[in-house]
Amino acid sequence: DTGSAAAIPVNPNYDIAYVTPVSIGTPPQTLHLDFDTGSSDLWVFSSHLPASQIRGQTIYVPANSSTAKLLADHTWSITYGDGSASRGNVYVDNFTVGGLTVENQAVQCALQVSTSFTRESNIDGLVGLGFSTLNTVVPKSQLTFFDNAKPHMDEPVFTADLKWKSEGTYDFGFIDEKKYTGKITYVPVNTSPGYWTFTSSGYAVGSGNFSATSIVGIADTGTSLVYLPPSILTAYYRQVEGATSSRTYGGYVFPCNSKLPSFTFGIGEARITIPSSYISYAPVTAGSSTCFGGLQSSSSLGINIWGDVALKAAFVVFHGGNPPTIGWAKK
Ligand SMILES: NCc1ccc(-c2ccco2)nc1
């Protein structure tokens, strides 16, 4: 089996997140979910939510699906790195992404979501594509869509082709040679943390020398920005006129008309360059001439994160073989 589905920016001006249409149940209910390689719960806005917590999202109504079955006495609760959270109960139902169907997929129904989820009206839930060890369902943890689909897939892979301010794709079960140039460089993945954790071989700022240094981090489609060690941030923002680390805005900001260098990171001998346009991320508030950087410090996170700002500069292969690996190519 294979599948292919769109990755659509939730906001026309800034790539805050990407959503992908999925079908759940019988007859199919279509929701737009945030595919997140940084977590492993598949949860949706549901008919169990109080109306006060829904603001335009599409909800999943298990009662309207003839194939939905309650997973009795199972619950879940998750808190993300950005402080958002949700919790609820669990059904199993048919789950289809771009023509690829998993029967009896655990669909975690929200009974409560935090205000930041309520405020994001274009996200109807998340599809965790991390390792199933991170799933929060108790008393029996559940498998991700990828783990359920893998045995039926032509190849045990999914790929991310995210794009800057435009629609990209997630492919399941195959690698589309038309989506990248040159070769794919694969590096090992450490699955123990439960994320797609790999080691980058170093970085360069603009046209500067490449600094060979191991950077352990995660490939996270569910995080907007890139979070790296402070020393790398200093090296980058010292090249940006008027850049400063702002306590007010919680990170590096700079005048929106400042000239930004690109940022290159290493994957083995290969190099991926993030264009400067991806790093001038967004005005700190609507209409402001102060912009928030797409590269920020990981010092408060305890983990380096290659989020969408980096992923959209590449074609990325999440290879779920034994052992799993991650592949990066230019495009
Ligand atoms: N890294 C997972 C993730 C994805 C989306 C969100 C989100 C969307 C709106 C508010 O919070 N939070 C965490």
The ligand as an SDF file (V2000), in Angstrom:
LIG
                    3D

 13 14  0  0  0  0  0  0  0  0999 V2000
    4.6940   19.9540   18.6330 N   0  0  0  0  0  0  0  0  0  0  0  0
    3.3110   19.5010   18.7540 C   0  0  0  0  0  0  0  0  0  0  0  0
    2.3390   20.6130   18.7120 C   0  0  0  0  0  0  0  0  0  0  0  0
    1.6710   20.9120   17.5470 C   0  0  0  0  0  0  0  0  0  0  0  0
    0.7580   21.9710   17.5390 C   0  0  0  0  0  0  0  0  0  0  0  0
    0.5610   22.6770   18.7190 C   0  0  0  0  0  0  0  0  0  0  0  0
   -0.3950   23.7600   18.7820 C   0  0  0  0  0  0  0  0  0  0  0  0
   -1.2140   24.2050   17.7930 C   0  0  0  0  0  0  0  0  0  0  0  0
   -1.9390   25.2390   18.3590 C   0  0  0  0  0  0  0  0  0  0  0  0
   -1.5200   25.3630   19.6470 C   0  0  0  0  0  0  0  0  0  0  0  0
   -0.5560   24.4700   19.9290 O   0  0  0  0  0  0  0  0  0  0  0  0
    1.2270   22.3930   19.8430 N   0  0  0  0  0  0  0  0  0  0  0  0
    2.1060   21.3740   19.8400 C   0  0  0  0  0  0  0  0  0  0  0  0
  1  2  1  0
  2  3  1  0
  3  4  1  0
  3 13  2  0
  4  5  2  0
  5  6  1  0
  6  7  1  0
  6 12  2  0
  7  8  2  0
  7 11  1  0
  8  9  1  0
  9 10  2  0
 10 11  1  0
 12 13  1  0
M  END
$$$$
